[in-house]
Amino acid sequence: MRELETALIGAGLIARMHLEAWIGAGASVRVHSLDGRAAELAAEFGVKAVDSLEEALDGADVVDICSPTETHRDIALAAIAGGVAVVCEKPLAADVAEAEEIVGAAQEAGVPVYPAHDIRFAPAYARLHELVAEGRLGTGTVARFTVAGYHPRAWTGHASAESGGILTDQLLHGVDIAYWLFGDVVRVHALYQGDIAAPAPEGTAAVGTVVLTHAGGALSQVVCRWTPTPQPPIRVTFHVTGTDGTIVHDSDWPQEIQVSGGPAGAFGYYGESPFTSEISEFARALSGGPQPRLVAHDALAAVRITQAAARSAWTGRAVELPVKGAAA
């Protein structure tokens, strides 16, 4: 795998995780941050900090966007215009129009866009996808996914009725998994409760839930929570049932996945970090390897579904999506 010239945009928690993964993949990384923190992060990892987006993109093979969502569009379009591949932390954009603009520009320019939906790379979810694809659950599938995280940072609550807050941020993890497993979503019905004031006080609690009707007949529920207690910092679960069996996982028991209706398989969740797996897969694709499990249309589908969830929650009504609206 060739050494990739990588421009990392951002200097927060996710940027740190991505930077470590890029270094592990053998990339040469330069860091730029809109808030001026790039030098500190770069010094910690022994890489170069640059003062502008233009300098970061100059000569880069790929840009990894780990900055706030409202900056994604402009950075992605600048990269695409320069022929630089894009890796982008979720969500791809602040709204559907911006996401469509990014994907359209990338298609026209022939530039790959890879969304960094890290949960797809977690071993339990990768195994779940394998089992569903193998038909181990039969038909009539009903699934429930939960994501709960501590709410320590003010930015987490920086939301409005238009942006959706938790419904377009944390909810996206479960929505993306449901879409990956069961395909196009044709109906979205969501509820929300909690404070979306900005800045959010420490210990803010909020919950969002959505029921997704898939074109193939599966039903998925996704529940997301920002919790007022710091332990565990994040907890994820799934419970997926079909006519031939049930698959259950809880990250509080990370080395176990339970399969009922057939032989159970247990494996270590404490293996390679999802961020390491994710970046390694993107790096291989950018070096001429196979396409990764996530491409631009997956990012667009996630934005469309979560934005529909936000509309549903604010209006109290289900939102219908055409099949092409969820997937293409």
N, C-alpha and C positions, 0 to 999 in steps of 0.2 A: 504494500500500500504506500503510495507516494506521500511525501510531506505536504500537507495542505497549508497554504497561507490563509490564516483564519483571523477575521476581524470580529472581536467580541465586543458587543455594545451593551454596556451596563456594568455595575459593580456591586450589586446586591447579592442576596443569598443564592438565587438561581444562577446568576452569572458566575459565582464562585464554583458551584457544582459543575456547570458546563465547562469552565476553564480547566478544572482538574481533569475532566473527561477528555477534553481536546488534547491536553498535554499527554495523557495516557495513550491517546491514539496516534501520537507522533507528530502532531500538528505544530506549526510555528504560529504563535498567537500574538497579536497586538490588541490592546484593550483601549477602548474609548468609552467614557461615561459622560452623560449629559449633566450630571450633578457634581463633577469634579473629583470623584473618588477613584478614578482609574489608576492613578499613580500608586496609591496605597495597595490596591489589589494586585497590580502588576508586580510591584516590588516583592510582595509576599511569595509570589509564585515564580519569580525570576524571569518575567516576560516584559515586553516593551509596552509602555503607555504612550498614546498619541493624543494630540490636542484637538483634533477635529474629525468629523465623520469622513470628510474627503480624504484625509491622510490615512484613516483606518481602511477605507475601501481601495485605495490605490495599490494595485498589484495583488489584491486578495482573491483567493479562489472562492471563498465562502464568507458570508457575514452571519453571525449568530446573534439574533436580536433578543436581548434579555432586559430591555428597558421597559418603562411603563407602557401600557397598551395604547394610549393615545399617541405615542411616538412611532408605532409599528409601521403605519402606512408610509410615512415619508421616508423612513430608513429603508424599507423594503423596495420602494419604487426607485430610490437612488441607486441601490445595489443592482436591481434588475436592469436599469438603464445602462449600467456599466458592465453588464454581463457577469455579475457576481452572483453565485448561487446563494439562496436564502435558507437559513434555519431560523425558525421563529418560535419563541415561547408562546404558550397559549394565553389568551385567544389570539388568533392571527391579526384581528383588527377590532376596532371599537364598535363597528356595526357591519351589517351585511353589505352595504354599498362599498365600503372601504375594502372588505374582504374580496368582493367580486372584482374590484379594480386591481388589486394585487395579483389575483389569480389570472385575470385576463391579460395583464401586462406580462406576466411570466410566460404564459402560453405563447403570446405573440413573439416574445424574444427568445423562446426556447431555453429559458433559465429554470432550473428546478427550484421548487419551494417545498421544504420539508418542515411540517409542524412538529414542535417538540411536546407531544402529548405523552409524558413519561410513563403514565400508568400502563400503557400498552406493553411496556418493556419490563414491567414487574413480573417475576416468574409465575406467581399465582394466576395472573390475568392472561399471560401467554399460554399457560396450560389450559385454562378455561376455554380460550379460543380454539385450541387444538381439539378438545373434547367435543365442543359444540360442532366444529367443522366435520368431525368424524361421525356425527349423528348419534353420539352416545346418549343423548337425552330424548331422542324421538321427536315428537311433534307437540303442538300445543304449549309452546314454551312461555313461561312467566318468570320474570327476573326482577330481583331487587338489589340495588347497589347503594351503599352508603359511604359517605366521606365526611369525617368530622375532624376539624382542626382548631387548635387554640388560636385566639384572636389577639395577638400581642401588639400588632402594629397598626398605626392610625390609617395607613393607606388601604388596609383591608376593607374598611367601611366607607371609603371614598366612592360614593355611588349616588346615582340619582334614579328617578323613576325611568328615565330614558335608557340609562346604561345597564341597569339590571342588578348591579351589585353582586351578591353571592350567586344569583341565578345565572350570570354570564361568566363568572370566574370559577368558583369551586365546583358548581354543578357540572361544568364542562367535562370534568374527569369521568363521571359516570355516564354522561350522555355519549361521550366518544366511545366508551367501551360498549354500550348498548348498540350504537350504530355499527361498530366493528363486528359485533357478534351477529346481529339480526338484520342489518341493512336499513333501507330507506324508512324514514319516519313520515307518516301521513297525518298524524293528529297529536297535538301537544296540549296538555292541561296542567297548569302549574299553580302553586300556592306559595305565599311568602309571609313570614312573620319575623319582625325584628326591627332594629334601628339601622337606618342607612345614612345617618348623619355623618358629615365629614368635618373635622376628623372624628373618628370613632374613639370613644373612651376605652381604656384598657379593660379587658374582661367583657366586652360587648358580646351578646349572644344573638344569633340569628339562625333561622332555619328556612330552607327552601325545599320544595318537593315537586316533582313533575312525573306525570304518567305519559309514556310514549306508546302510541299505537304504530307498529311497524307494518309496512306494506305486505309483508309475508305472513302476518297474523300474530306474531309474537307481541307480548305486552311487557314493557319495562317500567319499573318505578325507580327513580333516583332521588335519594334524600341526602341533602348536604347541610352541615351545621358548622357555625362558628361557635365555639364553646368558651365559657368563662374560666375554665380550669386548664392549667398548663400541661397536665399529664393524662394520657399520652399527647404529644404535640400533634400527632395525626393518627387517625384510625380509619381503616377502610375495610369494608365487608362486602361479600356478595352471596346471594342465595338464588340459584337458578334451577328451575324445575321444568321437566317435560314429561311426556307420557311414559318414558322408559327410565327415568332416574332424576336425581337431584345432585347438584354440586354446591358445596358450601365452603366459604373461606372467611376467616377473620384475622386481621393482621396482629391482633393480640396473641394469636397462636401461629406465628409466622412460618413454622416449618410443616404446616399441615394443610392439606386440601382434602376434603371428604367427598367421596363419590358414592352415592347410594344407588343401587340398581345394577351394580357391576363391581368388579374388583377395585378397591380403593388404591390410590397411589399417593404416597407422601414424598415430598422433596423439600430441599432447603430453600427458604425464602431469603435467608441471609447469604446469598451468593453475590454475584456481580450486581453492583448498583444499577437501578434502572437508567440513571443518567449515563453511566458508562456504556451500557448496552445500546442505548439510544444513539449517542454520539458515535460510537464505533460503527453502528449500522449505517448512519448517514455518511461517515467518512469513507466506508467501503464503496457506497454508491457513487460518491463524488470522485472516487479513484477508478471508476469503470466497472464496479461490481454490480450486483443485482439491485433492483429497486427496493427501497426500504418498505416496511409495512405501513408507512404513513406518507402520503403525498398531498399536494395542494388541495385537492378536492375533499379530502378528509377534514382539513382545517375549515374549508368553506361550509361543509355540512354541519360541523360543530357550531359555528357561529350562527348559522341559520336556525338551528334547533334551539340553541340557548336564547337567542333573541326572541324567538317565538314563545319560549317559556316566560320571558320577562313580560311580553305583551299579555299573555294569558293571565299572569299573576296580577297585573295592574288593572285589567279589565274584568276579571272574574269569569272569563269565557275561554273555552277551548279554541285553539288556533289550528286551522287545517293547512297542511302543506302539500302541494303537488309533489309527486315522486321526484321530479327533476329539481324541485326546490330544496330537497334534503340532500341530494347526492351529486348534482351536476351544475 
